Amino acid sequence: HSPLRSQSPSLPPSPPAHKTPFCSPYQEQLQAGELPTHFVSRTMKWDRYAPVQLVPQLEKMQQEGGQRRKRQVDGCPALQLQATINSEPNERSLSPWRYRIDEDENRYPQKLAFAECLCTGCIDVKTGRETSSLNSVLMHQTMMVLRRKPCPHNTSPGTFAFEVEYIKVPVGCTCVLPRSSG
């Protein structure tokens, strides 16, 4: 009996200490973008997440280069009403953003689409130009990923374990009032 337990009967029993990760040579599977089958379950549907769904489209655009790359904006764009009809929401927004592929070889999924705001301010509907009276800010989605880590206790070289990790993925931008300085 622990002295703390006998004095505090309201404490729930401690869960068994089970921190021994399942270690296996995952190097080949992760490099190929595959996850070992015992990690796949109905609850881990990464393909439901927009940051995962967008990666093949972004890779295709990068390969095509040419026409699509010309549309990739580097700064805060001016509003062009005639061009907004066939544009994606990230291009029509008053706080526009683009996507880039974030790649991490020790994470599954290895590639995720991360949003980046194109403006510091927001686009004024009246002028079509950026205004600093409003701010563009990133919106995040918390996403579960698996982090590959070397197995503890110097097991065989090249063996890894996966640990669940929650990361904040930037998924878009929105226009907000600036925080007051006073």
C-alpha positions in Angstrom: 0.0 0.0 0.0 1.2 3.4 -0.9 1.0 5.9 2.0 -0.7 8.4 -0.3 -3.4 5.9 -1.3 -4.3 5.0 2.3 -4.7 8.7 3.2 -6.6 9.6 0.0 -9.2 6.9 -0.8 -10.7 9.2 -3.5 -7.7 8.8 -5.8 -8.5 6.4 -8.7 -6.1 3.5 -9.1 -3.1 4.3 -11.3 -3.2 2.7 -14.7 -0.5 0.0 -15.3 2.7 1.6 -16.5 2.8 0.3 -20.1 5.2 2.6 -21.9 7.0 -0.2 -23.8 6.6 0.7 -27.4 6.2 -2.0 -30.1 9.6 -1.8 -31.9 10.0 -3.0 -35.4 12.2 -2.3 -38.5 9.8 0.3 -40.0 12.4 2.2 -42.0 11.4 0.7 -45.4 7.6 1.0 -44.9 7.7 4.6 -43.8 10.0 5.6 -46.7 7.6 4.1 -49.1 4.8 6.1 -47.4 3.2 3.0 -46.0 2.2 2.5 -42.4 2.7 -0.9 -40.8 -0.6 -2.8 -40.9 -1.0 -3.1 -37.2 -1.3 0.7 -36.9 -4.1 1.0 -39.4 -7.6 0.9 -37.9 -11.0 2.4 -38.6 -10.3 5.3 -36.2 -7.2 6.4 -38.1 -8.7 7.8 -41.3 -6.1 10.4 -42.3 -7.6 10.7 -45.8 -10.5 12.6 -44.2 -8.2 15.5 -43.4 -7.9 18.3 -45.9 -4.2 18.6 -45.2 -3.8 15.0 -46.4 -6.3 15.2 -49.3 -4.6 18.3 -50.8 -1.1 16.8 -51.1 -1.6 14.9 -54.4 -3.3 18.0 -56.0 -0.3 20.2 -54.8 2.2 17.7 -56.1 0.4 17.5 -59.5 0.4 21.3 -59.7 4.2 21.4 -58.9 4.8 18.8 -61.6 2.7 20.6 -64.2 4.5 23.9 -63.4 3.7 26.2 -66.3 0.2 27.6 -66.3 -0.7 26.8 -62.7 2.6 28.2 -61.3 1.8 31.6 -62.8 -1.3 31.7 -60.7 0.7 31.1 -57.5 0.8 34.5 -55.8 3.9 35.5 -53.8 2.4 38.6 -52.1 -1.0 40.0 -51.1 -3.0 40.0 -54.4 -5.4 42.7 -55.5 -9.0 41.7 -55.6 -10.2 41.0 -59.2 -13.9 40.4 -59.1 -14.1 38.9 -62.6 -11.4 36.3 -61.7 -13.2 35.1 -58.5 -16.0 33.1 -60.2 -13.9 30.1 -61.0 -11.4 30.5 -58.2 -10.9 28.3 -55.1 -12.0 29.7 -51.7 -8.4 30.3 -50.7 -8.1 32.7 -53.7 -11.5 34.4 -53.2 -11.0 35.0 -49.5 -10.5 38.6 -48.2 -7.7 36.9 -46.3 -6.2 34.8 -49.1 -3.8 31.9 -48.6 -1.8 29.4 -50.5 -0.7 25.9 -49.6 2.7 24.4 -49.4 3.7 20.8 -48.7 5.3 20.3 -45.3 7.4 17.1 -45.3 8.6 15.3 -42.2 10.3 11.9 -42.7 9.7 11.0 -39.0 5.9 11.7 -39.1 3.0 9.7 -40.6 1.6 11.1 -42.8 4.9 12.3 -44.0 3.4 15.0 -46.3 0.8 17.5 -45.2 -0.6 20.6 -46.9 0.1 23.7 -44.7 -1.7 27.0 -45.4 0.2 30.3 -45.5 -1.5 33.7 -45.4 -0.6 35.9 -48.4 -1.5 39.1 -46.6 -0.7 40.7 -43.3 -3.8 42.8 -43.5 -7.0 41.9 -45.4 -8.3 42.9 -48.8 -10.7 45.8 -48.7 -13.8 45.0 -50.8 -14.2 48.7 -51.8 -10.7 49.3 -53.0 -9.6 45.8 -53.9 -6.3 46.5 -52.0 -4.8 45.3 -48.7 -5.8 47.3 -45.7 -4.0 47.2 -42.3 -7.2 48.0 -40.4 -7.8 44.3 -40.4 -5.5 41.3 -39.8 -5.1 38.0 -41.6 -4.5 35.1 -39.2 -4.0 31.4 -39.7 -6.7 29.0 -38.6 -5.5 25.6 -37.3 -6.9 22.1 -37.1 -5.5 19.7 -34.5 -4.6 16.5 -36.2 -3.3 13.2 -34.8 -0.2 12.0 -36.4 2.3 9.2 -35.6 5.9 10.2 -34.7 8.6 7.7 -35.5 11.2 7.5 -32.8 14.1 5.2 -32.2 13.3 2.3 -29.9 14.6 2.7 -26.3 17.1 0.6 -24.6 19.4 0.2 -27.6 17.5 -2.5 -29.4 18.6 -3.7 -32.8 19.8 -0.8 -35.0 17.1 0.4 -37.5 14.2 -0.4 -35.3 11.6 2.3 -34.6 8.4 2.8 -32.6 5.5 5.1 -33.4 4.0 7.4 -30.8 0.7 9.3 -31.2 1.2 13.0 -31.4 -1.3 15.9 -31.9 -0.1 18.8 -34.0 -1.7 22.0 -35.1 -1.9 22.2 -38.9 -2.6 25.6 -40.5 -5.6 25.0 -42.8 -6.6 28.5 -43.9 -6.6 32.1 -43.1 -9.4 34.4 -41.8 -9.8 38.2 -41.4 -10.0 39.5 -37.9 -10.1 42.9 -36.1 -6.6 43.8 -34.8 -6.0 43.3 -31.1 -6.2 46.6 -29.3 -2.9 48.0 -28.0 -4.5 49.4 -24.9 
